[in-house]
Amino acid sequence: MVDATGLLNHLFVLEEHRKKGLGNIIELDLARKLIDCGNKVYKCVEFYNTPVIAGTQRSPLWSTAKNAEGTDLTYVFLVAARESAKD
């Protein structure tokens, strides 16, 4: 869930435990620990995860990175894999 650069990613809460604030508690605890170690904290959220995006936008603890025009930055992660040679 956390990499060496301070990226929070892939936080998952089982459906039966959602909307209880558990993800937020875990996220804030991990962020506090990273800050205590001197790291900056950031996270990636998929476009389709609208509940997390909405909660992040409401939170006074998070902000979004902006480009030169002042709009939110969007990062596209591309995974390239090479198939193994077939015998």
C-alpha positions as CSV (number, residue, x, y, z in Angstrom):
1,M,0.0,0.0,0.0
2,V,3.0,2.4,0.4
3,D,6.1,2.6,-1.6
4,A,9.5,4.2,-0.8
5,T,8.5,7.6,-2.3
6,G,5.4,8.0,-0.1
7,L,2.8,6.8,-2.6
8,L,-0.4,5.4,-1.1
9,N,-2.0,3.0,-3.5
10,H,-4.3,0.0,-3.6
11,L,-6.1,0.6,-0.3
12,F,-9.0,-1.9,-0.4
13,V,-11.9,-2.3,2.1
14,L,-14.2,-5.3,1.8
15,E,-17.7,-4.3,0.7
16,E,-19.3,-5.3,4.0
17,H,-17.1,-2.9,5.8
18,R,-17.3,0.1,3.5
19,K,-18.9,3.5,4.5
20,K,-17.6,3.0,8.1
21,G,-14.5,5.3,7.7
22,L,-12.1,2.4,7.9
23,G,-10.2,3.2,4.7
24,N,-9.9,6.8,5.8
25,I,-8.5,5.8,9.2
26,I,-5.9,3.5,7.6
27,E,-5.0,6.1,5.0
28,L,-4.5,8.9,7.6
29,D,-2.5,6.6,9.9
30,L,-0.2,5.6,7.1
31,A,0.1,9.2,6.0
32,R,1.0,10.3,9.5
33,K,3.7,7.6,9.8
34,L,5.2,8.7,6.4
35,I,5.2,12.3,7.5
36,D,6.8,11.4,10.8
37,C,9.6,9.8,8.8
38,G,10.1,13.0,6.8
39,N,8.3,11.8,3.6
40,K,5.8,13.7,1.5
41,V,2.6,11.8,1.0
42,Y,0.6,11.4,-2.2
43,K,-1.9,8.9,-3.6
44,C,-3.3,7.7,-6.9
45,V,-7.0,7.1,-7.3
46,E,-8.6,5.5,-10.4
47,F,-11.0,7.7,-12.3
48,Y,-13.9,5.2,-11.7
49,N,-13.4,5.3,-7.9
50,T,-15.7,8.3,-7.5
51,P,-16.4,7.8,-3.8
52,V,-12.7,8.1,-2.9
53,I,-12.2,11.0,-5.3
54,A,-15.2,12.8,-3.7
55,G,-13.9,12.2,-0.1
56,T,-10.5,13.3,-1.1
57,Q,-11.8,16.5,-2.5
58,R,-13.8,17.2,0.7
59,S,-10.9,16.6,2.9
60,P,-8.8,19.6,4.2
61,L,-5.8,17.2,4.4
62,W,-5.5,16.5,0.7
63,S,-5.0,18.7,-2.4
64,T,-4.5,17.9,-6.0
65,A,-1.4,18.6,-8.1
66,K,-2.1,21.3,-10.8
67,N,-0.6,21.9,-14.2
68,A,0.5,25.3,-15.5
69,E,-3.1,26.1,-16.5
70,G,-4.4,25.3,-13.0
71,T,-6.3,22.1,-13.8
72,D,-5.7,18.8,-12.0
73,L,-2.9,16.7,-13.2
74,T,-3.7,13.3,-14.6
75,Y,-1.1,10.6,-14.7
76,V,-1.5,7.6,-17.0
77,F,0.2,4.5,-15.8
78,L,1.1,2.0,-18.6
79,V,2.3,-1.5,-17.9
80,A,4.1,-3.1,-20.7
81,A,4.8,-6.8,-20.5
82,R,6.7,-9.1,-22.8
83,E,5.4,-12.6,-23.4
84,S,7.9,-15.3,-23.0
85,A,9.1,-17.1,-26.1
86,K,7.1,-20.1,-27.0
87,D,8.9,-23.4,-27.6
